[in-house]
Amino acid sequence: MDSFSTVIRTASHEQHVEAETSTFMSDLLGGRLGVAAYARYTEQLWFVYEALEAGTERLAADPVAGPFIRPELFRLAALERDLAHLRGPDWRAGVSALPATREYAERVRECAESWPAGYVAHHYTRYLGDLSGGQIIRDRAERTWGFAKKGDGVRFYVFEGIGNPAAFKREYRELLDGFAADELEKQRVVAECRRAFALNTAVFGALGEEFPLSA
């Protein structure tokens, strides 16, 4: 029988590929979009991470979600530095969430407040994804728009508190494997992972509409 971390990974594999290969992400990584599109994407991430990290103090005491709350993963402060760099010191006055982003952030907040196991599904899809695929985005952003290596503009992708990402991911998967829940609850968590990927892909779709490549 597969471990829970394997079940989660395989169940959401299709959506993962769909998110990674979205037109917007392909255009962004291919250097076909300007820095404005990158800044807009970073803005959307801020809304999602604000929802993810708003309730962490309370969730840290929760028996289910608590073990996953690791300060070295927190991204909000890094995102805020990036936005100040991209948008200037008054960036807060100009940021706006796309409807798809609002829906995503609201779902994260809902889980954080009333369903800790569901919150873990969002935690997993976001943080582990950023720790892995995020490094490709950082590298491309540095090369395409000339950000300082691991500096302002790409700090979101720099996990300074994690010296060995491979070991960290292994530990994280072990936490998932020790997830204290019955089979039905685990299935609900897997479904929430799929939902998280679908919500993320919807944000990419909306960004793609906002930044179409001129034909």
Protein Blocks (a to p, Z undefined) as FASTA:
>chain_A
ZZfklmmmmmmmmmmmmmmmgmklmmmmnopacfklmmmmmmmmmmmmmmmmmmmmmmmm
pmklmmmmcfklpmklmmmmmmmmmnojklmmmgccdfklmmmmmmmmmmmmmomklmmm
mmmmmmmmmmmmmmmmmmmmmmmnopaehiahilmmmcfklmblmlmmmmmmmmmmmocc
dfklmmmmmmmmmmmmmmmmmmmmmmmmmmccdZZ
